[in-house]
Amino acid sequence: MNQRTANRLNTAINQYLDSRDLLDKNPGWVIQESLVGGLGVFATRDLQPGEVIFRDSPVIIGPRCLPDCSRICASCLSKTPLKQCKNGCGLDLCLNCPSTGHQNQCEFIRKCLPKSVALTEDFRKTLYENYTPITSLFLSEKDKDVIRCLIAHDRDRHGHEIDSLKTIGLQFEKNDEKFMRFVCCAMDANAFEVTVGTNESQTSVRGLYPLGSLANHSCVPNTTHVFDNDQRMIATASKFIEKHSEIFQSYTRLTWGTAARLYHLHITKHFVCKCPRCKDPTEFGTFMGSVLCKLCRGIVSPLNPFKAAARWRCRDCQNVITGKDTGELMTLLGSILKNMASDDFPFMLKFLNGKLKDVVPDDNQVAVELKFKIVWILGHRNGYKWNDLPTELLQIKKTICEDLLQLLEKLRCGQSKMRGLLLYELFCCKREFYNRDNKQITEIQALLHEAALILKYDATANEELKNAWKIDSI
């Protein structure tokens, strides 16, 4: 498939989903030309909040190319006890792997490997971090054609996985190497991070979802997605989507300020987002990327969000500073966050309520990240379990959850996954208050049920949420 057209993509994606038994009889989506650029996914009917828009299956899935990531089975992606493949390819398999998909990869790796190469730990580590493109060689021709339909970055920084494999001795035929490099570029442009495993055995992998990758980006998305136990993507409407409207997802974190989002999208996806949020220096009145004026403590925002070095102006005293000044401040704050111990709650709270308040607004992205860190500590970490929390800390968590939920509303996130997670944390917090006061929790059940509806189908959701789905579906 050399020509990338809407008709070709609709045919290829429909056939792909049908082969996985995931094609709806009356799909709520269609691929068309987009005003954003290129092609996009559009609603064929009105879509209600929470409605499933599509289900998708990864055409390729495998470990993220990160140093020192925890290993999983090269065949079934399980994190159960592993052993080195007995046939000598260098990859790890779980002890009783139910999958039969490893044999072809194993034979291929051994064929490409000179006998003089020793399977050292460094060799096995590099192979594990970079072997995913090899799996693409054993796809059907139809699945390969689906991949060829996708956008692929062709810059020098992409395709380094193949270079890494060659440095440890693997030798590839020209056509195989060419296709694998294309797959690497397609993965860099389109892959999703997927959590596999449960509880303590969780890890993340990268999956290439053909339909999921075709939805264009917006920092004000109208969809959210989760992954089920079989790594299938379930995309739902996070807000009402009118018929013929474009379906958007976010390629970046919604809790980042505009400068951070634009930089991330430029480096990883090679485009500049021009969505309503990026155009608004105030980010819908949240001031997530703003700082405080040194002269009057007013809020300082960029005059032009798309130019990092542009002038910034205080909304109160009109004092003007340079983008370089704000950039240096945000770099310093980012460094403090990075070096902060992940469980040092006392320091986090002191920094949040102390020095940070002197330099940035309450909803600046650094403050927001700190608040999320605190949410995942209180009630969960040793020494801060629900029964251990004094009333003061319970109140702090409750207030932070409510603040973050209000922030998501201002950002127009709708029924996003993050909203579902925060609603559940707020429910748990209020339940703890009610239990201590011997009150009935009936009036806060709505929090649990909304969280369950948003996180429905999510393989990583806990048992209480899954049980709530079952009750709601009766």
Secondary structure, 3 states (H helix, E strand, C coil): CCCCCHHHHHHHHHHHHHHCCCCCCCCCEEEEECCCCCEEEEECCCECCCCEEEEECCCEEEECCCCCCCCCCCCCCCCCCEEECCCCCCCEEECCCCCCCHHHHHHHHHHHCCCCCCCCHHHHHHHHHHCHHHHHHHCCHHHHHHHHCCCCCCCCCCCHHHHHHHHCCCCCCHHHHHHHHHHHHHHHHHCEEEEECCHHHCEEEEEECCCHHHCEECCCCCEEEEECCCCCEEEEECCCECCCCEEEECCCCCCCCHHHHHHHHHHHCCCCCCCHHHHCCCCCCCCCCCEECCCCCCEEEECCCCCCCCEEEECCCCCEEEHHHHHHHHHHHHHHHHCCCCCCHHHHHHHHHCHHHHCCCCCCHHHHHHHHHHHHHCECCCCCEHHHCCHHHHHHHHHHHHHHHHHHHHCCCCCCHHHHHHHHHHHHHHHHHHHHCCCCCHHHHHHHHHHHHHCCCCCCCCHHHHHHHHHHHC
